[in-house]
């Protein structure tokens, strides 16, 4: 196709990869006014596009909605784990003579916030890898999908730890501030069994 004096190529993106690629067609200038050169360049670009489509099909990468749903489920699971730990501690100790609660949630919250700020995924990485492996996703260190999931899980962990700090003070009605965990979404049962 000619735009002005130069040739341009437009390649329709197959329906099965559109959502992950985020577009319905690929466009690129061929950078020439010579038709023969434009044909050779377009053949190369078509081959590259077909290779890209095949790569996308072979790598079962999760979409943003999937990752956000996993983060919400992880948040619910962490709240459930905290509640269960508190019940177990309460059954073992009477309130008047109980030792201090054995978990310093405020310190954990501070550490997790720093990990999130610096992109330190060491602590959350094993859980993220387990979740992705269960779903058939890319679990190699350095994969973009794994890094995005780690970031989302850390954000969910920050919110869960904030709720735990509030619970340490007897406040059980706190709501998340991070949009990754919308208000009122948490259920009693965690919906992501693979997050365990």
C-alpha positions as CSV (number, residue, x, y, z in Angstrom):
1,X,0.0,0.0,0.0
2,X,1.4,3.4,-0.8
3,X,1.0,6.3,1.6
4,X,2.1,9.5,-0.1
5,X,5.3,8.5,-2.1
6,X,6.4,5.8,0.3
7,X,5.1,2.3,0.7
8,X,3.6,1.0,3.9
9,X,2.6,-2.5,5.0
10,X,-0.5,-3.4,7.0
11,X,-0.9,-6.9,8.5
12,X,-4.1,-8.0,10.0
13,X,-3.6,-9.6,13.5
14,X,-5.4,-13.0,13.8
15,X,-8.3,-13.0,16.2
16,X,-6.7,-15.5,18.6
17,X,-3.8,-13.2,19.4
18,X,-5.5,-9.8,19.2
19,X,-6.2,-9.5,23.0
20,X,-2.6,-10.3,24.0
21,X,-1.1,-8.1,21.3
22,X,-3.5,-5.3,22.0
23,X,-4.2,-4.4,18.3
24,X,-6.1,-5.6,15.3
25,X,-3.5,-4.8,12.7
26,X,0.2,-4.0,12.5
27,X,1.3,-1.1,10.3
28,X,4.8,0.0,9.3
29,X,6.4,2.2,6.7
30,X,8.6,0.3,4.3
31,X,10.8,3.4,4.0
32,X,11.1,3.3,0.2
33,X,9.4,4.6,-2.9
34,X,10.8,1.7,-5.0
35,X,8.1,-0.9,-5.5
36,X,10.6,-3.9,-5.8
37,X,12.4,-2.9,-2.6
38,X,9.0,-2.5,-0.9
39,X,7.9,-6.0,-1.9
40,X,11.1,-7.6,-0.5
41,X,10.8,-5.7,2.7
42,X,7.1,-6.5,3.1
43,X,7.9,-10.3,2.6
44,X,10.4,-10.1,5.4
45,X,8.0,-8.2,7.7
46,X,5.2,-10.7,7.0
47,X,7.5,-13.5,8.0
48,X,8.4,-11.7,11.2
49,X,4.8,-11.0,12.0
50,X,3.8,-14.7,11.4
51,X,6.7,-15.7,13.7
52,X,5.5,-13.2,16.3
53,X,1.9,-14.7,16.1
54,X,3.3,-18.2,16.5
55,X,5.4,-17.2,19.5
56,X,2.4,-15.6,21.2
57,X,0.3,-18.7,20.6
58,X,3.0,-21.0,22.1
59,X,3.6,-18.9,25.2
60,X,0.5,-19.2,27.3
61,X,0.9,-15.8,28.9
62,X,-1.8,-14.6,31.2
63,X,-3.7,-11.4,30.5
64,X,-3.8,-8.4,32.9
65,X,-7.3,-9.3,34.1
66,X,-6.1,-12.8,35.0
67,X,-3.1,-11.5,36.9
68,X,-5.3,-8.9,38.8
69,X,-7.8,-11.7,39.6
70,X,-4.9,-13.8,41.1
71,X,-3.8,-10.8,43.1
72,X,-7.3,-10.3,44.5
73,X,-7.5,-14.0,45.4
74,X,-4.1,-13.9,47.0
75,X,-5.2,-11.0,49.1
76,X,-8.3,-12.9,50.2
77,X,-6.2,-16.0,51.0
78,X,-3.7,-14.0,53.1
79,X,-6.6,-12.5,55.1
80,X,-8.0,-16.0,55.6
81,X,-4.6,-17.3,56.8
82,X,-4.3,-14.4,59.2
83,X,-7.7,-15.0,60.6
84,X,-7.0,-18.7,61.0
85,X,-3.7,-18.0,62.8
86,X,-5.5,-15.6,65.2
87,X,-8.1,-18.1,66.0
88,X,-5.5,-20.8,66.7
89,X,-3.5,-18.4,68.9
90,X,-6.7,-17.3,70.8
91,X,-7.8,-20.9,71.4
92,X,-4.3,-21.6,72.9
93,X,-4.1,-18.5,75.2
94,X,-6.5,-16.7,77.5
95,X,-6.7,-12.9,76.7
96,X,-5.6,-11.8,80.2
97,X,-2.5,-13.9,80.4
98,X,-1.6,-14.4,76.8
99,X,1.9,-13.6,75.6
100,X,2.3,-10.9,72.9
101,X,1.1,-12.0,69.5
102,X,4.1,-13.7,67.8
103,X,3.9,-11.9,64.5
104,X,5.1,-8.3,64.0
105,X,2.9,-7.3,61.2
106,X,4.1,-3.7,61.2
107,X,7.7,-4.8,60.5
108,X,6.5,-7.2,57.8
109,X,4.5,-4.4,56.2
110,X,7.5,-2.1,56.2
111,X,9.7,-4.8,54.6
112,X,7.1,-5.7,52.0
113,X,6.6,-2.0,51.0
114,X,10.4,-1.7,50.6
115,X,10.5,-4.8,48.5
116,X,7.7,-3.5,46.3
117,X,9.4,-0.1,45.9
118,X,12.8,-1.7,44.9
119,X,11.4,-4.5,42.8
120,X,12.8,-7.1,45.2
121,X,10.7,-10.3,44.4
122,X,12.8,-12.8,46.4
123,X,10.2,-13.5,49.1
124,X,7.1,-13.6,46.8
125,X,8.9,-15.4,43.9
126,X,8.3,-19.0,45.1
127,X,4.5,-18.4,45.4
128,X,4.3,-16.6,42.1
129,X,6.2,-19.5,40.4
130,X,3.8,-22.0,41.9
131,X,0.8,-20.1,40.7
132,X,2.1,-19.7,37.2
133,X,3.3,-23.3,37.0
134,X,-0.2,-24.5,38.0
135,X,-1.6,-22.4,35.1
136,X,1.0,-23.3,32.6
137,X,2.6,-19.9,32.4
138,X,6.2,-18.9,31.9
139,X,8.1,-19.4,35.2
140,X,11.7,-18.6,34.1
141,X,13.4,-16.0,36.2
142,X,13.4,-12.7,34.3
143,X,10.2,-13.4,32.4
144,X,8.0,-10.3,32.1
145,X,4.9,-12.3,33.1
146,X,6.6,-13.5,36.3
147,X,7.8,-10.0,37.2
148,X,4.3,-8.5,36.7
149,X,2.7,-11.3,38.8
150,X,5.3,-10.7,41.5
151,X,4.5,-7.0,41.6
152,X,0.8,-7.6,41.8
153,X,1.2,-10.2,44.5
154,X,3.4,-7.8,46.5
155,X,0.8,-5.1,46.2
156,X,-1.9,-7.5,47.4
157,X,0.5,-8.6,50.3
158,X,0.9,-4.9,51.3
159,X,-2.8,-4.6,51.5
160,X,-3.2,-7.8,53.5
161,X,-0.5,-6.8,55.9
162,X,-2.2,-3.4,56.4
163,X,-5.4,-5.2,57.3
164,X,-3.3,-7.4,59.7
165,X,-1.8,-4.3,61.4
166,X,-5.4,-3.0,61.8
167,X,-6.5,-6.3,63.2
168,X,-3.7,-6.1,65.7
169,X,-5.4,-3.0,67.0
170,X,-8.9,-4.6,67.0
171,X,-10.0,-2.9,63.7
172,X,-11.6,-5.4,61.4
173,X,-13.4,-3.1,59.0
174,X,-10.4,-1.7,57.1
175,X,-10.6,-1.4,53.3
176,X,-7.9,-1.6,50.7
177,X,-6.5,1.5,49.2
178,X,-4.7,-0.1,46.2
179,X,-7.1,-0.4,43.2
180,X,-5.6,-3.9,42.6
181,X,-7.8,-5.0,45.5
182,X,-11.2,-3.2,45.0
183,X,-13.2,-2.5,48.1
184,X,-15.8,-5.1,49.1
185,X,-14.4,-7.9,46.8
186,X,-13.0,-10.1,49.6
187,X,-15.0,-13.2,50.4
188,X,-14.7,-15.5,53.4
189,X,-13.2,-18.3,51.2
190,X,-10.1,-17.5,49.1
191,X,-11.0,-18.2,45.5
192,X,-7.5,-19.1,44.3
193,X,-6.5,-22.5,45.6
194,X,-3.2,-22.4,43.6
195,X,-2.0,-19.4,45.6
196,X,-1.5,-21.7,48.6
